[in-house]
Amino acid sequence: MKKVFHAFLFLLFSLALFSCNNEASKVDNNEPKSAELAQDSSQKEAATKPAEKTLLGKWYVIDMDNEKIEKGAMIIEFNADGKVSMLNQEDNSAADYELIEEENLIKVTNSNDAPETWTIEKWEDKTLAITAKSPDGEEALLTLER
């Protein structure tokens, strides 16, 4: 009987010791979890921030001087290397551009060095409205979408 009792006590002692160690590891695990939660909340904040506006990529001209244009009939593509391509059904052309964001301007210099100034009227994530002014004073209002 004593042998059974000692084995039973040893088993209880082992369980108590194991449960204490397990509780200690739970406390240790709580600290990283709170750090993980803080990291998760900062990631959620970053995800809820609005996307940074960028001019780069393809923009489809959908309206020119209040005339609707079929999406895809005219495309303006801004590249990271300072080139802008204008693609339509008749021809394709390329020019250099410089974005002056503080002044809401895009300075465009085409292949014959004729400077154009495009004034940004409205710039949202997927919409861009510009007034393009040619060197001879002609103006055109363009609405572009991604």
C-alpha positions as CSV (number, residue, x, y, z in Angstrom):
1,M,0.0,0.0,0.0
2,K,2.9,2.3,0.8
3,K,4.4,1.7,-2.6
4,V,1.1,2.7,-4.3
5,F,0.8,5.7,-2.0
6,H,4.3,6.9,-2.8
7,A,3.8,6.4,-6.5
8,F,0.5,8.3,-6.3
9,L,2.3,11.2,-4.4
10,F,5.1,11.2,-7.0
11,L,2.4,11.4,-9.7
12,L,0.6,14.3,-8.0
13,F,4.0,16.1,-7.4
14,S,4.9,15.7,-11.1
15,L,1.5,17.0,-12.2
16,A,1.8,20.0,-9.9
17,L,5.3,20.7,-11.1
18,F,4.3,20.3,-14.7
19,S,1.3,22.6,-14.3
20,C,3.5,25.3,-12.6
21,N,6.0,25.1,-15.5
22,N,3.1,25.3,-18.0
23,E,1.7,28.4,-16.3
24,A,5.1,30.1,-16.3
25,S,5.4,29.4,-20.0
26,K,1.9,30.9,-20.5
27,V,3.0,34.1,-18.8
28,D,6.1,34.2,-21.0
29,N,4.0,33.7,-24.1
30,N,1.7,36.6,-23.1
31,E,4.4,39.2,-23.5
32,P,5.1,38.4,-27.1
33,K,1.4,38.3,-27.8
34,S,0.9,41.8,-26.6
35,A,3.9,42.9,-28.8
36,E,2.3,41.0,-31.7
37,L,-1.0,42.7,-31.0
38,A,0.7,46.1,-31.1
39,Q,2.4,45.1,-34.3
40,D,-0.9,43.9,-35.8
41,S,-2.6,47.2,-34.8
42,S,0.1,49.2,-36.4
43,Q,-0.2,47.1,-39.6
44,K,-4.0,47.7,-39.5
45,E,-3.4,51.5,-39.2
46,A,-1.0,51.3,-42.2
47,A,-3.6,49.4,-44.2
48,T,-6.3,52.0,-43.4
49,K,-4.1,54.9,-44.5
50,P,-5.0,56.1,-48.0
51,A,-2.9,54.9,-50.8
52,E,-0.2,57.3,-51.9
53,K,-1.1,59.1,-55.1
54,T,1.0,58.2,-58.1
55,L,1.1,59.5,-61.6
56,L,2.9,56.4,-62.8
57,G,1.1,53.9,-65.0
58,K,-1.6,53.9,-67.6
59,W,-4.4,56.5,-67.6
60,Y,-7.4,56.2,-69.9
61,V,-8.7,59.4,-71.4
62,I,-12.5,59.2,-70.9
63,D,-13.4,62.8,-71.6
64,M,-11.8,65.6,-73.7
65,D,-13.4,69.0,-73.7
66,N,-16.7,67.6,-72.4
67,E,-16.8,65.0,-75.2
68,K,-17.0,61.4,-74.0
69,I,-14.2,59.1,-75.4
70,E,-14.4,55.4,-75.4
71,K,-12.2,54.0,-72.7
72,G,-9.1,52.6,-74.3
73,A,-9.3,54.8,-77.4
74,M,-6.7,57.1,-76.0
75,I,-4.1,56.2,-73.3
76,I,-1.6,58.3,-71.5
77,E,1.2,56.3,-69.8
78,F,3.6,57.9,-67.3
79,N,6.9,56.0,-66.8
80,A,9.3,56.3,-63.9
81,D,12.1,57.4,-66.2
82,G,10.4,60.7,-67.0
83,K,8.8,59.6,-70.2
84,V,5.1,60.0,-71.1
85,S,3.5,58.1,-73.9
86,M,0.3,59.1,-75.6
87,L,-1.3,56.2,-77.5
88,N,-4.4,56.4,-79.7
89,Q,-5.8,54.7,-82.8
90,E,-4.0,57.1,-85.3
91,D,-0.5,57.3,-83.8
92,N,1.7,57.0,-80.8
93,S,3.9,59.7,-79.5
94,A,6.3,60.1,-76.6
95,A,7.6,63.1,-74.6
96,D,9.5,63.9,-71.5
97,Y,7.7,65.1,-68.5
98,E,8.4,66.6,-65.1
99,L,5.8,66.6,-62.2
100,I,5.9,69.7,-60.1
101,E,3.5,68.6,-57.4
102,E,3.7,71.7,-55.3
103,E,2.4,73.8,-58.2
104,N,0.0,71.1,-59.5
105,L,1.8,71.1,-62.8
106,I,3.1,68.6,-65.3
107,K,5.7,70.1,-67.7
108,V,5.8,68.1,-70.9
109,T,8.4,68.6,-73.6
110,N,7.7,66.7,-76.8
111,S,10.1,65.5,-79.5
112,N,10.3,68.9,-81.3
113,D,11.1,70.6,-77.9
114,A,7.7,72.4,-77.8
115,P,6.9,72.8,-74.1
116,E,3.4,72.1,-72.9
117,T,2.0,72.8,-69.4
118,W,-0.6,70.5,-68.0
119,T,-2.3,71.9,-64.9
120,I,-3.7,69.3,-62.5
121,E,-7.3,70.3,-61.7
122,K,-8.3,67.2,-59.7
123,W,-6.1,64.3,-58.7
124,E,-7.6,61.3,-56.8
125,D,-6.5,57.7,-56.6
126,K,-8.1,56.6,-59.8
127,T,-9.1,59.9,-61.4
128,L,-7.0,62.7,-62.9
129,A,-8.4,65.9,-64.5
130,I,-5.9,68.1,-66.3
131,T,-6.0,71.2,-68.5
132,A,-3.4,70.8,-71.2
133,K,-2.1,74.1,-72.7
134,S,0.0,74.0,-75.9
135,P,2.7,76.5,-76.7
136,D,0.4,78.3,-79.1
137,G,-2.2,78.9,-76.3
138,E,-4.7,76.2,-77.1
139,E,-6.3,74.5,-74.1
140,A,-8.0,71.1,-73.7
141,L,-9.6,69.7,-70.5
142,L,-8.9,66.0,-70.1
143,T,-10.4,63.6,-67.6
144,L,-8.4,60.4,-67.1
145,E,-9.2,57.2,-65.2
146,R,-7.1,54.2,-64.2
